[in-house]
Amino acid sequence: MNRLEGKVALITGGNSGIGLATAKEFHAQGAMVAITGRDKEALERVRAELGERTLAISADVTRISDIEHAITTTQATFGKLDVLFANAGIARMEPIEQVTEESFDRSMDVNVKGVFFTIQKALPFLNEGASIILNGSVNGHVGYPGVSVYSATKAAIHSLARTLSSELSDRKIRVNAITIGPITTPFFDKLGASSQEIQGFTQQLEQRLLLKRFGNPEEIAKVALFLATMDSSFVVGTELVADGGLLVNTI
Ligand SMILES: NC(=O)c1ccc[n+]([C@@H]2O[C@H](COP(=O)([O-])OP(=O)(O)OC[C@H]3O[C@@H](n4cnc5c(N)ncnc54)[C@H](OP(=O)(O)O)[C@@H]3O)[C@@H](O)[C@H]2O)c1
């Protein structure tokens, strides 16, 4: 069934991991899909794989001019914007003593400023009844050590889902976040920790998960699809938890 037939979706960070799986799902459901990211080769690979109804735009979410370019290009190509998945994000594994001003600013710039201004710049083009989906995390709720900055950025995302849904309700734009648990993507290779540290950390996490396994990006894409369609028409300003049972086994 083509549940997004005729719809236009913009996915930041759509060239890898969760964003890529969501781009494939939305495209398979009939949507016109624009993806962004910085890695031009990865963007081109996805564009070639998905084929028609796909736009790949090189854009860094920390640059307002790039965000504006991505949004206006999507609008110019597909004529409208129905779904925005503000997904691009990064994490560094650093105890507080090791966090530098540069790494703090980088995480805040990508994960908070990037999301905020992606939404702000998309607003003039979003249809009444559009869906904005934010990429949140279990880290926004729990206190795992070594990821204080990342966790703070995701707590900010959950807050944005609540406040912006109020601000945008007169336009019938729904804003929701997905509270995501551990998902197998290149994300963990980019934490800046040694492979040994990452292995230890991921094994510990696996034990905390009720399902005793990491999720697949496709399992998050299905949640994003629900939030993108009118199947979720009464879901607004909230968080949908897709975490393999991590939170209930932690809090
Ligand atoms: N994997 C997990 O366990 C997990 C759990 C909870 C939440 N999340 C969240 O899920 C989101 C996607 O992560 P992932 O797991 O799919 O990891 P990923 O495969 O590393 O994807 C990250 C995406 O963000 C893009 N990105 C990073 N910095 C960017 C920038 N400055 N401008 C534009 N795009 C940028 C990357 O593209 P380029 O490198 O080409 O720029 C890439 O497409 C993140 O927000 C992450 O916090 C992940």
The ligand as a Tripos MOL2 file, in Angstrom:
@<TRIPOS>MOLECULE
LIG
   48    52     1     0     0
SMALL
NO_CHARGES

@<TRIPOS>ATOM
      1 N1         21.9480    4.5390   16.4460 N.am      1 LIG1
      2 C1         21.4110    4.6860   17.6360 C.2       1 LIG1
      3 O1         21.5370    3.8240   18.5250 O.2       1 LIG1
      4 C2         20.6020    5.9300   17.9560 C.ar      1 LIG1
      5 C3         19.8210    5.9350   19.1230 C.ar      1 LIG1
      6 C4         19.0660    7.0590   19.4240 C.ar      1 LIG1
      7 C5         19.0720    8.1480   18.5630 C.ar      1 LIG1
      8 N2         19.8620    8.1150   17.4510 N.ar      1 LIG1
      9 C6         19.8540    9.3020   16.5950 C.3       1 LIG1
     10 O2         19.5610    8.9340   15.2630 O.3       1 LIG1
     11 C7         20.0510    9.9540   14.3790 C.3       1 LIG1
     12 C8         20.7110    9.2850   13.2080 C.3       1 LIG1
     13 O3         21.7910    8.5130   13.6820 O.3       1 LIG1
     14 P1         22.1550    7.0830   13.0840 P.3       1 LIG1
     15 O4         22.1390    6.1230   14.2040 O.co2     1 LIG1
     16 O5         21.3650    6.8180   11.8730 O.co2     1 LIG1
     17 O6         23.6990    7.3270   12.7660 O.3       1 LIG1
     18 P2         24.4780    7.6230   11.3930 P.3       1 LIG1
     19 O7         24.3260    6.4560   10.4900 O.co2     1 LIG1
     20 O8         25.8270    8.0410   11.8300 O.co2     1 LIG1
     21 O9         23.6840    8.8420   10.7540 O.3       1 LIG1
     22 C9         23.9150   10.1740   11.1290 C.3       1 LIG1
     23 C10        23.4060   11.0420    9.9880 C.3       1 LIG1
     24 O10        23.5050   12.4120   10.3740 O.3       1 LIG1
     25 C11        24.1480   13.1010    9.3250 C.3       1 LIG1
     26 N3         24.8770   14.2580    9.8640 N.ar      1 LIG1
     27 C12        25.7840   14.2990   10.8710 C.ar      1 LIG1
     28 N4         26.2580   15.5340   11.0310 N.ar      1 LIG1
     29 C13        25.6320   16.3090   10.0990 C.ar      1 LIG1
     30 C14        25.7010   17.6770    9.7520 C.ar      1 LIG1
     31 N5         26.5140   18.5430   10.3810 N.pl3     1 LIG1
     32 N6         24.9150   18.1310    8.7430 N.ar      1 LIG1
     33 C15        24.0920   17.2760    8.0860 C.ar      1 LIG1
     34 N7         23.9840   15.9750    8.3650 N.ar      1 LIG1
     35 C16        24.7520   15.4980    9.3650 C.ar      1 LIG1
     36 C17        25.1020   12.0960    8.6920 C.3       1 LIG1
     37 O11        25.4260   12.4430    7.3400 O.3       1 LIG1
     38 P3         26.8590   13.0810    6.9250 P.3       1 LIG1
     39 O12        27.8950   12.4070    7.7530 O.co2     1 LIG1
     40 O13        26.9620   12.8170    5.4570 O.co2     1 LIG1
     41 O14        26.7390   14.5350    7.2240 O.co2     1 LIG1
     42 C18        24.2280   10.8560    8.7240 C.3       1 LIG1
     43 O15        23.3720   10.8260    7.6170 O.3       1 LIG1
     44 C19        20.9300   10.8540   15.2360 C.3       1 LIG1
     45 O16        20.2310   12.0390   15.5640 O.3       1 LIG1
     46 C20        21.1690   10.0320   16.5040 C.3       1 LIG1
     47 O17        21.3870   10.8250   17.6210 O.3       1 LIG1
     48 C21        20.6070    7.0410   17.1230 C.ar      1 LIG1
@<TRIPOS>BOND
     1     1     2 1
     2     2     3 2
     3     2     4 1
     4     4     5 ar
     5     4    48 ar
     6     5     6 ar
     7     6     7 ar
     8     7     8 ar
     9     8     9 1
    10     8    48 ar
    11     9    10 1
    12     9    46 1
    13    10    11 1
    14    11    12 1
    15    11    44 1
    16    12    13 1
    17    13    14 1
    18    14    15 2
    19    14    16 1
    20    14    17 1
    21    17    18 1
    22    18    19 2
    23    18    20 1
    24    18    21 1
    25    21    22 1
    26    22    23 1
    27    23    24 1
    28    23    42 1
    29    24    25 1
    30    25    26 1
    31    25    36 1
    32    26    27 ar
    33    26    35 ar
    34    27    28 ar
    35    28    29 ar
    36    29    30 ar
    37    29    35 ar
    38    30    31 1
    39    30    32 ar
    40    32    33 ar
    41    33    34 ar
    42    34    35 ar
    43    36    37 1
    44    36    42 1
    45    37    38 1
    46    38    39 2
    47    38    40 1
    48    38    41 1
    49    42    43 1
    50    44    45 1
    51    44    46 1
    52    46    47 1
@<TRIPOS>SUBSTRUCTURE
     1 LIG1         1 GROUP 0 **** ****
